[in-house]
Amino acid sequence: MTKEVLISIRGLQFEEGTDENKIETITAGDYYKKSNFHYVVYEEITEGFEQPTKNIIKFNENELHLTKNGLVNVHMVFEENRKNMTNYVTPYGSILIGIETERVDLIEEEKRIHVDVLYALEVNYEHLADCNIAMDIREKKGSDFSLYS
C-alpha cells in the first residue's frame, strides 16, 4: 500500500422510530503501518468554521482508535466485546459518549484495506443508536476507486 490513499468512510445509524441515517465521507489522506497497527491520517473542514480537524485512525484486527484534534476533540476506542467511555468535545460543549463494540472486521489486500465496525452508541449513559462504520482505503495512484458501490 502506498502512502497517499483515498479513504471512504460510511456510517449507518439505526435510531429507534426513524429511517436509516447514512453518512459518507470521501477524502484523500496518508497511510502507514507501524508495530502491527495501520494508520490513516486526514483533515476535515466543518461547514461554517475555518479551523480544520485532524483525524488519526489507528486499527488492527481487533480494535480501532479514532482521534480528532482541532475544532472537535475526542479519542474514541472501538474494542471487540468492550465498552469504552470518552468525552466528545465540540465548540458547543462536551458530550459523554459510550461505545460498546460488537465486532471489528479487517480485510487487507495488496492495494486496498476494508474495515467494518459494528457498535452501540450511548450518550450520557442512554442508548442512542446501533451503528456501523465501513472504511475503505485504497491507493490513490492508479486507483479504481469509485463513488458508486
C-alpha positions, 0 to 999 in steps of 0.5 A: 500500500502506498502512502497517499490513499483515498479513504471512504468512510460510511456510517449507518445509524439505526435510531429507534422510530426513524429511517436509516441515517447514512453518512459518507465521507470521501477524502484523500489522506496518508497511510502507514503501518507501524508495530502491527497497527495501520494508520490513516491520517486526514483533515476535515473542514466543518461547514461554517468554521475555518479551523480544520480537524485532524483525524488519526485512525489507528486499527488492527484486527481487533480494535480501532482508535479514532482521534480528532484534534482541532475544532472537535476533540475526542479519542474514541476506542472501538474494542471487540466485546468492550465498552469504552467511555470518552468525552466528545468535545465540540465548540458547543460543549462536551458530550459523554459518549459510550461505545460498546463494540460488537465486532471489528472486521479487517480485510487487507489486500495488496492495494486496498484495506476494508474495515467494518465496525459494528457498535452501540452508541450511548450518550450520557449513559442512554442508548442512542443508536446501533451503528456501523462504520465501513472504511475503505482505503485504497491507493490513490495512484492508479486507483479504481476507486469509485463513488458508486458501490 
